[in-house]
């Protein structure tokens, strides 16, 4: 027998359909944001499995990292790009935490990342206030649900606005962000192996700039983890 609750749920689904953010298909559970097919189709890099992977090579001669990885490949017009758009510009934070959990699984299952804490790449305060959140912090929160690692979010700030990096070359990117990170609470970071987390790595200029400041702290070891790796 169909109950009142069933009728109400059916009407709500009709008026406000709950669909996969990747492909638009109906989702059976309210707490789901991706269907199993889209999760299966996410283009994994498997970079966490081996050293000298493409992300680590980005930083050779630039930053003395312990390890680095990206969970997925990013290409234009792809499923990953659609998901990133939902996450960064449509405030789909549940999606962001899910993707962060997938990142957490990557480092938990391998011995190459014996890190002590997760450190989200900070956003400029005005940009974070406008967006309402820092996407790197959301990823860290998802990772922490899997790894139980602490998330350190107040030790580094980005005190000056930097223009978008999207259309800049490597030299221009470096000039745009050089010296734009400041460690305000080094005692939280001393003698720790930190995983610096961001959403996408392309040239690595922004991560390099932040990482260079972190490496000035006593006893710090640094690794990098990003959700996506973009060819350039």
C-alpha positions, 0 to 999 in steps of 0.5 A: 500500500502506498503511503503518504510519505511515498506520495510526498517523496514522489512529488518532491522528486518530480518537482525537484529531481535528484540527479547525478551531477556527472550525467544527469541520471536519476539517483535512488538515494538523497545523499548521493551526488554521483551515480556508480557509473560516473564514479567508475568512469572517473579517469584515475591516474594511479600516480600515488603508486609510483615515484617520478610520476608526472606530478612529481616531475613538475617540481623537480629542481624547484621544490624538494618534495617527498612525494606527490600525486593527483587522483584524476586526469583533467581534460576539457569537456570531460566528466572531471571538468563538469564535476569541477565546475559544480564543485568550484562554482555551484557550491556543490560541497557534498561533491567536493567532500566525496572527491576528497574522500577518494583522494584520502583513499589514495594515500591511505592505501599506499605507504608513499605518503606517511604524512602527519597533517593535511594543509589546504592551499589558502585562497585570498581572503576576499575570494574565499569570502565571495565564493563562501568556501575554500575548495582545497579545505573542502577536499581536506575535510573529505580526506580527513574522514578517510585518513583521520589526519588533522587539517591545519587551516590557519597556519598559512594565509594568502594576504594579497590578491592574485589575478587568475592564472588560467591564461598565463605562461609559467614565468607570468604565473610565477611573477603573479604569485611570488611571495604571496603566501605568508606563514603566520603560525609556524609552530603548528607546522614544525617537525611535521610531514605536511600534505599540501592539497589543491584542486588542480595542478598544471604548472605547479607555480602556485603550489611551488610558491606556497611550498617554498614558504613551508620549507623554511619552517624547522623540520618540515617535510612536504608532499603534494596532493591534488584532485586533478592533473591538467596537461599544459 
